Amino acid sequence: MRGRGERKGAGLKAKLDKLVLPLLVLGGLLTLVGVVWAFTVSPLVKGAMLSEPAIIAGQQITTKLLFSQKIFYLHVPVAVASSAVMAVACWHAVRFLMTGERAHDTRSRTGMQVTLVFVLATMISGVLWTRLDWNVWWTWEPRLTTYFILMLLVMGYFVLRNAMEDPERQARFSAVFAIVAFIDAPISFMITRLVPSSIHPVVFRTDSGLPPLMLVPFLLGMFGMLMVCFAVYRLAVRVNEDALELDELKALLEEQDAAAQRAAADDALSRLQARGAAVAGGADGAACAGGDAAGVEAVGADEHDVPAAAPSHEGVSLSHTDSSAKEA
């Protein structure tokens, strides 16, 4: 069963990887068409109330027709994509805490990396709109403040991750932090509805009633940006998984090299010990042989040093005495 599940997962992964390039190209084209359409065909959006009525093109109006609102055709899809990919990162963080599989940690980390890119793009486009519409670069408005906190949380995720060296603790603490950080995403989305004093426009409303010339480019940009986000995420996952596999292969090769070096060192040490034992045994044998030869030589020397038996003078003296007696 496990092998079948792994093969099924590998097949799904291969299919998703095949969609990366088509989705990236199609999403980029849809986003481009939506933005061009919004800035060239779509009518201007009614903005803030004027201090006094004004005559524009022969018509009396009480609100600004703001060209700066065109940024929302790009700003909103990017913001939605950042929340979507952060939700994916949070899901894999939960799965990692449940299963402990490194693959979920890699996908969660990849999701946070892509989230950081789209969060920064959202902040840049939002600041441009703020400058053009409100004539300020920044204001501590509830939506901007909560999204700014979200950006800091995403950055803090990588600070926390790089602050720990142990891979297991790094993955576990990062997963918990990713889940906590994601809580701010729905808060940032709902804050304009929860806080009446918020001056940030509410984009998704049931009574928006966008005309087709505004709705079509908005939807094109939305679906196109989601496709681009998904393609970038899958591409980043593949890169990170390949890098992780490469690191594992390097660690395995280093371990094998270390084992081979230890085996070679042990073999050399064994040969050296055997040679030393042989040399020591030869020296002992030579010493024993030398001792035996010295003993033989000493015995020979003792035999040569014994004096020869002196002739018996007593017998001679008796003979001489006998002959002298006879003569007398």
C-alpha positions in Angstrom: 0.0 0.0 0.0 2.8 2.4 0.9 4.6 1.7 -2.4 1.4 2.3 -4.3 0.9 5.6 -2.5 4.4 6.7 -3.2 4.1 5.8 -6.9 0.8 7.7 -7.1 2.4 10.7 -5.4 5.3 10.6 -7.8 2.9 10.4 -10.8 0.9 13.4 -9.5 4.2 15.4 -8.9 5.3 14.6 -12.5 2.0 15.8 -13.9 2.1 19.1 -11.9 5.7 19.7 -13.0 4.6 19.4 -16.6 2.0 22.2 -16.0 4.6 24.6 -14.7 5.7 26.2 -18.0 2.2 26.3 -19.6 0.7 27.9 -16.5 3.5 30.4 -16.2 3.1 31.5 -19.8 -0.7 31.5 -19.8 -0.9 33.3 -16.4 1.6 35.9 -17.6 -0.4 36.5 -20.7 -3.7 36.8 -18.9 -2.2 39.2 -16.3 -0.7 41.3 -19.0 -3.9 41.4 -21.0 -5.8 42.3 -17.8 -3.5 45.2 -16.9 -3.4 46.6 -20.4 -7.1 46.4 -20.7 -7.6 48.1 -17.3 -5.3 51.0 -18.1 -6.6 51.5 -21.7 -10.2 50.4 -21.9 -11.7 50.2 -18.4 -13.4 53.4 -17.2 -12.0 55.4 -14.3 -13.1 54.4 -10.8 -14.9 56.8 -8.6 -12.7 57.7 -5.6 -12.7 60.0 -2.6 -15.4 62.7 -2.1 -14.5 66.1 -3.3 -14.6 69.1 -0.9 -16.9 70.8 -3.4 -18.6 69.8 -6.6 -16.5 70.0 -9.8 -17.4 70.2 -13.5 -15.5 67.5 -15.5 -16.2 67.0 -19.2 -19.4 69.1 -18.8 -20.7 67.0 -15.9 -21.0 67.9 -12.3 -19.5 65.3 -10.1 -18.8 65.0 -6.4 -16.1 62.3 -6.4 -12.7 62.1 -8.0 -12.3 59.8 -11.0 -9.0 58.4 -9.9 -6.5 57.0 -12.4 -4.6 55.6 -9.4 -7.4 53.1 -8.9 -6.1 51.2 -11.9 -3.3 49.9 -9.7 -6.0 47.7 -8.0 -6.3 45.6 -11.1 -2.7 44.4 -10.3 -2.6 45.1 -6.6 -5.6 42.9 -5.6 -4.6 39.8 -7.6 -1.1 39.9 -6.1 -2.4 40.3 -2.6 -4.9 37.4 -3.1 -2.1 35.2 -4.5 0.1 36.0 -1.5 -2.6 34.8 0.9 -3.3 31.7 -1.2 0.3 30.5 -1.3 0.7 31.3 2.4 -2.3 29.1 3.1 -0.5 26.3 1.2 2.6 26.9 3.4 0.5 26.7 6.5 -1.1 23.5 5.4 2.2 21.8 4.8 3.4 23.1 8.2 0.5 21.4 9.8 1.2 18.2 7.9 4.9 18.3 8.9 3.9 18.6 12.6 1.6 15.6 12.2 3.8 13.3 10.1 7.4 14.6 10.6 8.1 14.1 6.9 10.8 16.4 5.6 9.0 16.8 2.3 6.3 18.8 4.0 8.9 21.0 5.7 10.4 21.7 2.3 7.1 22.6 0.7 6.1 24.8 3.7 9.5 26.6 3.5 9.0 27.1 -0.3 5.5 28.4 0.2 6.9 31.0 2.7 9.6 32.0 0.2 7.0 32.6 -2.6 4.8 34.4 0.0 7.5 36.8 0.8 7.9 37.7 -2.9 4.2 38.4 -3.4 3.9 40.2 -0.1 6.6 42.6 -1.1 5.0 43.1 -4.5 1.7 43.8 -2.7 3.3 46.3 -0.4 5.1 48.1 -3.3 1.9 48.4 -5.4 -0.1 49.5 -2.3 2.4 52.2 -1.4 2.2 53.5 -5.0 -1.6 53.7 -4.8 -1.4 55.4 -1.4 1.0 58.0 -2.7 -1.1 58.7 -5.8 -4.5 58.6 -4.0 -3.9 59.9 -0.5 -0.8 62.0 -1.4 1.2 60.2 1.4 3.7 57.3 1.2 2.3 55.7 4.3 -0.4 55.9 6.9 -1.2 53.7 9.8 -4.6 52.7 8.4 -5.9 49.3 9.8 -5.5 47.4 6.5 -2.1 48.7 5.8 -1.0 48.2 9.4 -2.2 44.6 9.6 -0.6 43.7 6.2 2.6 45.4 7.3 2.6 43.1 10.3 2.1 40.2 8.0 5.1 41.2 6.0 7.2 41.4 9.2 6.0 38.0 10.3 7.0 36.4 7.0 10.4 38.0 7.3 10.6 36.8 10.9 10.0 33.3 9.7 13.3 33.2 7.8 15.1 34.9 10.7 13.9 32.2 13.0 14.8 29.5 10.6 18.3 30.7 10.0 18.9 31.2 13.7 18.9 27.5 14.4 21.4 24.9 13.2 19.7 21.7 14.2 17.5 20.7 11.2 14.8 19.0 13.3 14.3 21.9 15.7 14.6 24.3 12.8 11.8 22.6 10.9 9.5 22.2 13.9 9.8 25.8 15.2 9.4 27.2 11.7 6.3 25.1 11.1 4.7 26.5 14.3 5.7 30.0 13.4 4.2 29.7 9.9 0.9 28.6 11.3 0.8 31.5 13.8 1.8 34.0 11.0 -1.0 32.8 8.7 -3.6 33.9 11.3 -2.9 37.5 10.3 -3.8 36.9 6.7 -7.6 36.6 7.2 -7.5 39.4 9.8 -5.9 41.7 7.3 -8.6 40.7 4.7 -11.5 41.3 7.1 -10.2 44.4 8.9 -11.9 46.9 6.5 -15.2 45.3 7.4 -14.5 44.9 11.1 -13.2 48.5 11.6 -15.7 51.1 10.3 -13.1 53.9 10.5 -10.9 52.2 7.9 -10.5 54.4 4.8 -9.1 51.5 2.7 -11.5 50.7 -0.1 -13.4 47.4 0.2 -12.8 45.6 -3.1 -14.8 42.3 -2.7 -18.4 43.3 -2.0 -21.7 41.8 -2.8 -23.0 45.2 -4.1 -19.9 46.1 -6.1 -21.7 45.8 -9.5 -18.6 46.1 -11.6 -19.5 46.7 -15.3 -18.1 44.2 -17.8 -15.3 46.6 -18.9 -14.0 46.6 -15.3 -14.9 43.0 -14.2 -13.3 41.2 -17.2 -9.8 42.7 -16.8 -10.1 42.2 -13.0 -10.9 38.5 -13.4 -8.2 38.1 -16.1 -5.6 39.6 -13.7 -6.9 37.5 -10.8 -6.8 34.1 -12.6 -3.6 35.0 -14.4 -1.8 35.9 -11.2 -3.0 32.8 -9.4 -1.6 30.7 -12.3 1.7 32.5 -12.1 1.8 32.0 -8.3 1.1 28.3 -8.6 3.7 27.9 -11.4 6.4 29.8 -9.4 5.6 27.7 -6.3 5.9 24.4 -8.1 9.1 25.5 -9.8 10.5 26.6 -6.4 9.5 23.3 -4.9 11.3 21.3 -7.5 14.4 23.4 -7.1 14.4 23.1 -3.3 13.7 19.3 -3.4 16.5 18.8 -5.9 18.8 20.8 -3.6 17.8 18.8 -0.6 18.3 15.5 -2.5 21.8 16.8 -3.6 22.7 17.6 0.0 21.6 14.2 1.1 23.7 12.6 -1.6 26.7 14.7 -0.6 26.2 13.6 3.0 26.0 10.0 1.9 29.1 10.2 -0.2 31.0 11.9 2.6 29.9 9.2 5.0 31.0 6.5 2.6 34.3 8.2 2.1 34.8 8.5 5.8 33.9 4.8 6.2 36.3 3.8 3.5 39.1 5.9 5.0 38.4 4.4 8.4 38.5 0.9 6.9 41.8 1.7 5.1 43.3 3.1 8.2 42.2 0.0 10.2 43.7 -2.3 7.6 46.9 -0.4 7.5 47.1 -0.5 11.3 46.4 -4.2 11.3 49.2 -4.8 8.8 51.5 -2.6 10.8 50.7 -4.5 14.0 51.2 -7.9 12.2 54.6 -6.7 10.8 55.6 -5.4 14.2 54.6 -8.7 15.8 56.6 -10.6 13.1 59.7 -8.4 13.7 59.4 -8.9 17.5 59.1 -12.7 17.0 62.2 -12.8 14.8 64.2 -10.8 17.3 63.2 -13.2 20.1 64.1 -16.2 17.9 67.5 -14.7 17.0 68.2 -14.0 20.7 67.4 -17.6 21.6 69.6 -19.0 18.9 72.4 -16.7 19.9 72.1 -17.8 23.5 72.3 -21.5 22.4 75.4 -20.9 20.3 77.1 -19.1 23.1 76.3 -21.9 25.5 77.9 -24.5 23.1 81.0 -22.3 22.6 81.4 -22.0 26.4 81.2 -25.8 26.9 83.9 -26.3 24.2 86.1 -23.7 25.8 85.8 -25.5 29.1 86.8 -28.8 27.6 89.9 -27.3 26.0 90.9 -25.6 29.2 91.1 -28.9 31.3 94.9 -29.8 31.7 96.3 -33.2 30.5 97.0 -35.9 33.1 100.7 -35.7 34.3 102.8 -38.9 33.8 103.2 -41.1 36.9 106.6 -40.3 38.5 105.9 -42.8 41.2 106.1 -45.7 38.9 109.3 -44.4 37.4 110.9 -43.9 40.8 110.0 -47.5 41.9 111.6 -48.9 38.7 114.7 -46.9 39.2 115.0 -48.0 42.8 114.6 -51.7 41.8 117.3 -51.4 39.2 119.6 -49.7 41.6 119.2 -52.5 44.1 119.9 -55.1 41.6 123.2 -53.5 40.6 124.3 -53.3 44.2 
